[in-house]
Amino acid sequence: MVALAQAAGDAGFVDKLVIHSPSSGALLGEAPVQTAEDVRDAVARARKAQAAWGALSVRERCHALRAFRHKVAQHADDLARAVSTENGKPLQEALVHDVLPFCDLMAYFERRAPGILAPQSISLHLMMQRRSYLHCVPRGVVGVIGPWNFPFSIPIGDAVMALFAGNAAVIKPSEVTPLIALQAKALWDEACKDEPRLHPDLIQIVTGRGLTGAALCTSGVDQVMFTGSVPTGKKVAVACAERLIPCVLELGGINPAIVTADADIERTAHAILWGAFANSGQVCASISRVYVARPIAEQLTARVVELAGTLVQGDPLNADNELGAMTFLPQIAIGQAILDDAIAQGARVRCGGTPNGRYFPPTVLDNVAHGSRITQDESFTPLLAFVPVDDTETAIRYANDSDKGLMAYVFAGDEEQGARIAERLEAGTTMVNNAIDSHGAPGTPWQGVKQSGLGQVHSAQGLRDLCQVRHVQTRSWLPWMSKELWWYPYSPKVYGVFLQAVKSLWGGGGVDRIMRAIGK
Ligand code: NDP
């Protein structure tokens, strides 16, 4: 929890961040509120360090970055405890959702980045005797703005992606969870001592509130990777648009699950349980609303309720506990308001319901009306709504009836049928018979459609997007080809040649025949 050292509010670059444990309330530490000038200085230092880093080959960069992965893996327990302490999520989640996927992300791109970023030739169509290729050039300095729910894996993961691409990164962590970012930075600095090609200024942290994040967008960075809420994402997009710099936006979701009548109840119940309640529902990919075939609706709901009753909530550092404390106090009131609205509209609370201080119990509702707030607004709390439906078409229509499109889920007895349904869902990723964890597969894109985001992180494309992808075209010629036919001078004769060519090549199958003849 953040308490202001003075009653100065969120109005400016004043005072400092004072961080308390969400679960125990213990004072954890402080972090400065850095000013626009501090941010510009950090970007300038990053730019200086990037010059040498960007000049290394991709292979050398990958080799050098291993030192950081080793450092993180060696300190996995410290990091997991720090994440759990500052964020309030269970220790196992801190390790398995934050630290482990980060290590694997690094290992994946260490092996693949040289291939992904290698020059790519483009097969040309009619313009023969030319050679075209794309080559990837680092953008420079990437600003990374992170949320509090995955305070290690998201901002530090985005930063290392930027580094694989040859950039430097300046990270603005959430004001709610700055300490873990500072701890990661300390490990980075240690890795720099072991590996001379790494420079401390390649990863920098600027702490503060929204103004510090806003300052990062206007500090001269060459790209912004933002993860957070839709309203803040729009502000970031405007700031980047004014500077004509690209931004990647990973925003919120209100993620549906469709369950068909032939779904395996046991696996579906376990997946939905975890998908809804991991990290106390504070996951952008959390399952929030379940459109379940009416014949199995009660059986599935009852099983989820039964399983929810077995979950142990308490001190996140106790490795037996499955739900910890809510990270961000105001989120509890948001969830409570959404819950109250659902109840007012006739929903029935099957379990959970009343937050106890910082602990929000896993809460299952049925008899939910599609269209009520709980099916439209991201609660970011452990609220799960069941809506029985008569057919799959209705389920698809309800699932797509949202301005967000981050994740969607399908549970079906027939995997292929599940995939057909998945293809019709308006989501950046749809998982069939599984929940949440595709973020942990670094080769796959992580992205939202509609209001859930722009661009993607992870994946080959996500890495290339961190570069300027430039096109080079070369032309070889014979001595008699001193000019192209369409260069000066223009004349009726040349016009006639082109007119005839348009008619004969594109007016019928001529161009296709030529392409086939030359094997293109
Ligand atoms: P916010 O949008 O409140 O904040 C995100 C970050 O932006 C924070 O570091 C915040 O700083 C900073 N910020 C605030 N104002 C500005 C500004 N004007 N310009 C630049 N940066 C600014 O999101 P939360 O931290 O509350 O995170 C929760 C949200 O993130 C949820 O909606 C969730 O769905 C989404 N999310 C999306 C993910 C995805 O991959 N699609 C993954 C994880 C979360 P400060 O905290 O100091 O205010």
Residues whose N, C-alpha, C, O or C-beta is under 5 A from the ligand:
A	BS01	NDP	I145 G146 P147 W148 K172 P173 S174 E175 V176 G208 R209 G210 G213 A214 T227 G228 S229 V230 T232 K235 E250 L251 G252 G253 C284 S452
